[in-house]
Amino acid sequence: MEYVNFGKAGVQVSRLALGLGFRGQGDEAEAQRVIEHTIDQGINLIDCANVYGTMDDRANIGRSEVILGKALKGKRDDVVITSKVASPMGDGPNDEGLSRYHIMREVENSLTRLDTDHIDVYLVHAFDESTPLEETIRALDDLVRSGKVRYVGCCNYAAWQVCKGLWVADRYNAAPFMCVQNQYNLLTRHLEGEMFGLVRDQGLGVMVYSPLAVGLLSGIYSPDNPAPEGTLWATRLRDQFPAAVQGAASEVISTVIKFAGELGVTPAQLALAWVLSHPEITVAITGGDTIGHLNDNIGAVGWALDDSVRETLDAVSEPFRSTA
């Protein structure tokens, strides 16, 4: 496994992280085994959120943090963990968002579920237009000063929102965002616009989720065939599948499958290697629900993408540079 500094922070993290969304994993014991196997393979960054749970069921909110806490027994000091705050945790008026009230309450709930005394990287999960950014930044800074959080970052922010957050932190001498987390893959490339320039200028770490475009680039799906039975795109995303694999997306998926075969790697490994080939990207988050998925994705690390292949993938996915 390769390790790099997380942006300009001193902490080092693996190029791959395990994401605990667990879209298709309903077995908690198996989910815990996936986490333990991940750590055994040298991945030292685990990405979680207070809203995550097995099988994406509202009744299971928080279960991923509980499972992670169990898997970390005896290994806590060897692993960098994230969690997130902002998403709805209930139906009450203060059960979501980035108010001081909600942040302070939810960090305690996350620490209890994780069975730990600190979260390494605490991420705001989305921009909250109803709360002054100053209130959010100062609440996060209090968590850092208290030792309950080591670093802070943001998810799904536009570049201007990240920049404003950094300005507010500087104004109040508060802990700044150390990293950003956004979607990025061959079918979603808009980060290359303003965000890439901002992270280079400010030395921010970048975690990207869905590097396989919710599995479309994993090699399981083909533009010419229906989604395999039992898969995510054949069940909950069934109605969206035909449009998702047509047009420019069809050409990207077919090109990834073709070049992967020629290179002797899997489509997932090639798509991940393309993401990691960008110097702005610190970490790609793999959302594999099984040990098999994880082992496949680990094969993306440790080799360099050929320039000619990179250029071809860049060209075929060009239509997705400007789409949000």
N, C-alpha and C positions, 0 to 999 in steps of 0.2 A: 504494500500500500504506500502511496505517496502522501506526504504531509507538507502543508504550506502554512505560512502565517495567515491568520484570518484578517484580511485587509492589512491595516498598519498596526493592528494589535499584536501583542507578543505571543498570544496563545496560538498553538499550532493545531490544525485540524486535517483530517483525511480529505482527499479530493472527492470522495463519495460520502454521502450521509444517508442514513436510513430514515425515511419518513414514516410516521406512524398513523397515517390516515386510515390504513387497513380497509380499503374499499371492499375487498372481497374475502376478508379473513374473519370468520365468525367464531373460531375456536381460540379461546384465550390462552390455553396451554401451548398451542402451536404458535400463536403470536409471540409468546414469551420466548419460545425456542428460537424463533427468527431473530429476535433482538440479541439473545445470547450468542447465536452463531455469528451475527454481524460483528459483535465485539471481538470474538475469537479470530475473525478474519482481518482484524487490524483497523476496522472502521471505528473511529473514536468520536464521531459526531452523530447524535441522535436527535432528530427534529420532531417535536411534539407540539401539542396545543391543548388548551383546557377543553376545547369543544370536540376533540377527536375521540372516537369510540369505534369498536369493532362493528363492521357492517353498516356504518353510516346511519345508525338508528338514533333518533332523539333520546330514546330511553337509555342509550349507552354513552351519553355524553360524559366525558371524564374517564372512561375505562382505559383509554390508551395511556394516560398518566399513571394509573394504578398498575397496569401491566409493566410499564417501564420501571416503576419503582421496585417491583419485585425482581425484575431482571438485573437491576443494578446492585443487588446485595453483594457486598464484598468487592465491587468493581467501581464504586462511585467515583473515586479519585482518578480513574483511568479514562473517564468518559466525559465529553463535553455535551451537555444537554440543553435544548431550547424548549421553551414553551411560549404560548401566545395568549394575548388578552384582547378583547373587543367584541368577539362574536357573541350572539345571544346564548345565555346559559339558563334562561327561564323566561317567563312571560311577564315579569314585573317591569315597571318603568326604568329601573336602575340595573336591570339584569344584562345589559350590554353597553358597549361604547367605551370611551376612554376618559371618563371622569375620574378624578381622584378617588371618589367613593367606590367606583367599580374596580379600578385597578388595585387599590389596597385590599379590598375584600377578596378579589379573585386570586391574587398572588398567594394569599394565605391558604386558600382552598387548593391551589395547585401544589404548594409545598406539602400539604397534608397528603394528597393523593400520591405524590411522588415519593413520599417518605424521606425527604431530604431537607437540609437546612438552607439550601441555596439553589438557584437556577443560574446556569452559566450565561446564557444569552436569553434575555426576555424580550420578546418581539410584540409590537402592537400589530394586530392582525389585519387591520384596515384603517383607512383614514376616517376620522370621526368629525364630520362637519358641524355637529351640534355642541362640541366641547372646544373651548379655546385651546390652541396648541400649547400655550404657555402652561396651562393647568396640567396637561398630559406630561410634558417634558419635566416639569418640576416634581411631579409625583414619581416618575421613573427615576429621577436623580435621587430622591429620598430612598428609594429601594436600593440603589447602588451604594449610597453612603451607609445604609444600615447593614450591608453585607448579604442581604437576601437575594440580590441579583449582582452578577459580576459585570455584564455588559448589556447594552440595550440596542435594539434595532427595529426596523419597520418592514412590514410586508405590504405588497400591493399598492405602494405609494407611487404617484407620478414623480418625475424628477423635481418639479418645482416644489412639491410637498416635502420631499426629502431635504431640499436646499433650505426651505423655510424652517424645518425642524432643526437643522444644524445651526442656523442663524439664531434661533430662539435659545438653544443650548448655550451658544457662545455668549449671548447677551446676559444670561443668568448664571454663567459659570457652572453650568450643569453638565452631567455626563452626556456626550453627544451620541447619536446613532453611530454604531460601529459597523453595521452591515445593513444591507437591504436584501429582501427575499421577494422574488417575482417569478412569474412563469417565463420560461425561455426554452425554445426548441426549434427544430427546422420548420415548423409550421406556425411559430409565434416568435417573430424576430424584432418586434418594435423596440425592445430595450436598447438596440444598437443606435438608436437616435440620441436623445438627450441624456438618457440614464448612463450609458457607457461613458460619455464625456464627463459627467458629474462624478462617477465613482473613480475614474482615473485622476481627476483633479483633487478629490478629497481623500483619496486613499481608502475608500470603503471596501469592505468585503462584500461579495455577492454570492448569495445562495440562490440557486434556481430550482424551482419545483416543476414537475411534469416535463422532464427532459425528453420523455418518450411520447409526449402529446397524448396523455391519458392512454398509453399503450398502443396508439395507432402506428408508432414507429418500432414496435417490438418485434415485428416479423410475424405476429400471429394473424394480422389482418391483411387482406388483399383487396384492392379496389375492384377486382373482378369476381369476388365471391361474397356471399353473405357472411356476417360476423359469426365465428364459430359458436355453436350452442353452449350456453352457460357462461359466456364471457360478459364483461361489463357492457360492451357495445351491442350484445345480443339480448340484453335484459333491460336494465334501467335506461340505457342510452340508445335503445333500438331505433326509435323514431328519428334520431339525429344521425345515424350511421351513414345512410346513403349520401347525404350532403357532405359529410365529413371526409369522405374518401373520393370525392369527385373533383374534376377540374385540376387546378394546380396541385392540390393535395395528392391526387392520384399519381401524378408524375414524381413527386417527392418520395412517396412511399415506394413506388416501383424502383426508383433509382437507388434508394437505400438497400432494398432487398438485392438488387443486381450487384452493386459494389460489395456488399457484405459477402456474397457468394464467391466473388472473384478474390477477395482478400482472405478468405478462410476464417472470418469472424461472423458473429451473429448480427442481424440487423440492429438489435438493441445495443450491442457493443459499439457499432459504427455510429449510431445516432448519438450515443453518450460521448464518444470520443470527439465528435464534431463540437458538441457543447463545450467540453473541457479544453478544446484547442484554443479557445478565446482567452487571452490573458486577463481580461476583465473578470472572468468567472473564477471564483474561489472553489466553490463546492456545487456539485450536482446532487440533488436529493433523489434517491431511488425509492419508489413507492412499492417495491415488490412485496407481495403478501406471503410468499413462500421462500424457503431456503433455495429452491431451484431458481426462482426469479433472481434472488440476490446473487447467487454464484454466477449467473449469466452476466449480470450487470458489472460485477467486479472485474470481468474480463475486459472492460473498457479502459482500465488503468494499466499503465506500464508500457505503453507503446505510443508512437507518434503517428498522427494522421498524415499520409502523404499529401504533399502540396497540391498535386493535380486532382486528387480525390476531393480535397477540401474545396478547391476552386469549383469543381463540378457541382458539389452539394450547395455551395454558395449561390451558384447561378440558377440551379433548378428551384431553389427556395426563395429566390429574390422577391417574388410577389408577396411574401409574408413579412418583409422588412417593415412595411408601413402600416400593416393591419394591426389593430388593437385586440 
